[in-house]
Amino acid sequence: MPAPPRRLAVDRRRVLIGGLAMLGTAGPGLAAAAPAVVPRITRMSPPLDRIIAPDAVIETIATGIRWAEGPVWVEAGGYLLFSDPPANIVRQWRSGGPATPFLDPSGASGSDPTRVREPGANGLALDREGGLLIANSGGRSIDRVDLATRRRTVLVDRYRGQRFNSPNDLHVARNGAIYFTDPPYGLVGGDASPDKEMAFNGVYRWTPGGGVDLLDDGLSRPNGIALSPDETRLYVSVSDEAAPRIMVYDLESRMPDLWLDLKAMHARGGAGLPDGMKVARDGTLVCSVPGGMMILTPDAEPLGLISTGAPIANCAFGEQGRVLYLTANDRVLRLPLRAGWQG
């Protein structure tokens, strides 16, 4: 069997983000989040005003979640889905009502808690036909669920005969290809788990009918993932405490580069680590960082920071781009965006 692709060489240039470090809110990170406080929006650059009105109010729409993750807005049904990986549930929320179980279990059923840390679904997305795609952390696979029947199909669960670690997040390209990350977070013991079959934690692309390509095997903790609007660049968050950062890949050359260095924000005590992200149609990025959820230009210029005093793991645009949903530790938040702004 041929060896996996060579680890891609990384340009080690450092991206200076200066005063960003001062905006990190105190908190011990993902393992033991600080109690959430009233959500706050810090305006870091005037262009933020074209996205979020100065008087915008963040609403809490769901609470009591063990670890909120993977939000996706289903426009055809007018509802939000979000995951809770340790509780093994995907919940559904509609305006005016409570969040209720939608998939239970959402990932692996009957897993051994001494071996599986996160049995449920993590990242969620929709495919071109409107089916729900799941980064199944506990099941160690990428799944598709028919939203009408709840019938589940495993699309892929192995690379070159070895099981994935615990797929974490995913992004669907216009041609149907699925880009996804595979850290060891779902396994008890992480890299030391006896169930871990891969010698690395990978970034992959699965193409319908074309199999799986390994794009990078050199990231310690690949996490959130998203494509640029023209699909020439791939962004990947690295939730490594020693080197928290966001990488960007030129997909034509497959060469990676450092897009945002988040060591300073983490060192200042910002709660959480780089996690999920979304990219708007104009290229604006909304990225989980130590201290909350940051809004940035494609050139990594910070526009604003949404903070709660606890980690904010992921986000999703919804309601035809008029709303940003945020999965914030033990709750889900809803932030209205400017009317007419693209999401």
KETOR-319084 format. One record per residue (C-alpha): y, z, x; residue in one letter. Coordinates in steps of 0.001 Angstrom, whole numbers, plus 500000, padded with zeros to 6 digits. Last residue first. Example, Ala and Ser with C-alpha at 12.3 -4.5 7.8 and 13.67 -1.06 7.14 Angstrom:
BEGIN
498940507140513670s
495500507800512300a
END
This chain:
BEGIN
535827504351475532g
538918502218475050q
542135503856473953w
543204502640470527g
543942506101469202a
544326508504472113r
541315510731472648l
540043513614470533p
537971516201472466l
534711517541471010r
532829520330472789l
529147521283472923v
528014524780473841r
525787526869476140d
526764525108479408n
529406522582478405a
527997519386476943t
531158517347476428l
531964514825473688y
534938512522474240l
536407511020471092v
538247507831470033r
535933505464471896g
534430503943468760q
533450507368467416e
531922508449470684g
532331508614474446f
529771510823476153a
529806513811478484c
527703515806480937n
527084519109482670a
530232521133482117i
529783524250484236p
531549527466483188a
535176528657483218g
535981526178480443t
537611523290482308s
538797519765481590i
540466518238484644l
542987515407484732g
544107512186486391l
542321512332489749p
542572509168491885e
539003508117492724a
539867504409493099d
538145503645489776p
540642506099488209t
539562509664487563l
538940512112484695i
537297515358485801m
534854517558483898m
534577521201484913g
535085523415487939g
532644521882490423p
532542518286489173v
531176516453486110s
532681512988486031c
534752510965483552v
535462507608485170l
538116505055484164t
536776501529484672g
538605499878481752d
535453499927479601r
535018503644480216a
532572505055482774v
530461508141482012k
529296510998484200m
526621513682484515g
526270516227487303d
528371517197490312p
527953520969490750l
528737523988488606g
531619526425488432a
534393525815490973g
534347528592493521g
536822527300496096r
533937526063498247a
532757523834495381h
536176522247495039m
536358521692498798a
532863520217499052k
533547517652496327l
533709514443498378d
534299511457496090l
533278507818496596w
531034508077499667l
529532504671500263d
526200503026499542p
525065499518500549m
522789497728498110r
524425494457499241s
524800493035495747e
524657496413494046l
527582497852495986d
526696501507495676y
528989504474494967v
528237508084495855m
529577511231494213i
529572514446496199r
528256517969496647p
527154518449500281a
525601521882500898a
525223522695497206e
523574519308496559d
524295517982493097s
524612514349494185v
526274512194491538s
525445508482491521v
527835505588490810y
526584501999490724l
528886499069491397r
528666495393490408t
528028496096486742e
531385494631485646d
532101497835483688p
531003500040486625s
527513501475486262l
526580505121485708a
524374507885487123i
524300511685487045g
521757513468489292n
520492512583492747p
519625515818494612r
518655515269498269s
519696511627498396l
517820509386500849g
515296507557498667d
517662504875497420d
517284501770495256l
513575502045494448l
512702499115492194d
510467499554489158v
508640496870487179g
509761493425486075g
508727493077482449g
511614495212481302p
513543496114484467t
513412499660485847w
516005500558488454r
515558503658490585y
517358506436492473v
514888508705494202g
514027512210495277n
511651512002498238f
508050512711499319a
506918511901495782m
503879513624494276e
505527516918493269k
502925519010491453d
502529521493494327p
506228522276493894s
508075522745497193a
510686520096496416d
511624521953493240g
509842525303493074g
509193525091489342v
509505521414488515l
512155519978486192g
514845520039488883y
512911517759491267p
515442514897491299p
514675511491489723d
517701509378488900t
517846506395486560f
519029502794486198y
517536501061483161i
517559497266482983a
518279495884479500g
520394492908480622n
523593494746479683r
522671497660481929a
521362500961480563v
522236504190482345h
519947507138483029l
519810510840483849d
517265513418484973n
513801512023485571p
511517514860486711s
509401514209489815n
508057510726489095f
504319510246489264r
502833508285492146q
501024504957491706g
503643502795493358r
506390504372491243y
505189506122488136r
506195507179484614d
507500504012482974v
508243502894479417l
506530505741477566v
506776504945473850t
507797507436471171r
507790506990467401r
510654508919465806r
510337506521462820t
513996505575462321a
515319506497465762l
512532504628467571d
512075506653470741v
511886505137474229r
510650507108477212d
511384507316480938i
508830509626482538s
508124512978484138r
506996514519480819g
509040517629481517g
512180515795482640s
511949513002480083n
514966510806480821a
515092509550477258i
516053506219475738l
516880506155472031l
516485502755470380g
519533500830469226g
518201497368470066e
520292497072473251r
519129500484474469d
520716503819473675l
521082506670476160a
519868510222476746l
519687512380479885g
517533515543479809n
514466515668477575a
512392518827477607g
509948520738479800p
512531522116482256e
510958524545484745r
507400523194484672v
504868524947486915r
504817528582485758t
506042527391482372p
502779525406481877d
503469522484479555s
502196522466475977g
504406519600474878s
506398517492477322a
509780516137476290g
511785516475473085s
509465518946471420p
511054519167468935d
513156516029468411l
516053516144465922f
516717519881465707p
519973520739463890t
523601521035465018a
525704522397462192p
527716520347459700g
531217518996459159g
530850516010461433s
527214515287462214r
525216516888465008w
521654516157466111q
519624518254468535r
517107517269471192v
514797520193471959i
512615521332474879n
514405524714475168a
514771524278478952p
515982520662478546p
518518521152475718d
519456517623474717s
522278516034472786f
522458513611469868l
525729512857468113l
526024511284464669y
527546508382462769g
524262506579462191g
525140503160463602a
527502504721466122e
524833506913467703v
526830509011470183w
524912510198473247v
524982513625474886p
522604514361477791g
522894518102478326e
523444521560476815a
521616524385478591w
520279527302476521r
522285526354473445i
523867529047471278g
526942526996470398t
527841523735468642a
531066521988467552i
533656523636469802t
536944521763469353e
539315520742472160i
542908520365470975v
545142517446472007a
548847518350472274d
549470516424475507p
547642513366474067a
544597512328476070i
544023508774477329i
547529507337477804r
548698510808478775d
546307510915481747l
548547508283483381p
551008511135484202p
548754512683486904s
547019516038487292m
547173517290483692r
544915520333483385t
543067520487480055i
541736523894479056r
538778525073477019p
539075528698475844v
536698530692478037v
532992530311478771a
531205533213480434p
530419532401484075a
527338530298484712a
524264531665486445a
522112528925487955a
524546526083487528l
527460527514489461g
528742530944490465p
532080530645488708g
535757530527489503a
537735527570488251t
538272524720490699g
541877523498490602l
542842524504494139m
540206522254495639a
541809519253493987l
544875519777496164g
543610517599498970g
541079515052497772i
540186513665501186l
537274511237501167v
535120511565504249r
533630508538505947r
529897508884506386r
528950505277505617d
525378505722504465v
522348503818505761a
519837503130503033l
516474504789503414r
513950502069504126r
512060500787501127p
508800502579500270p
505778501816502469a
503405499055501498p
500000500000500000m
END
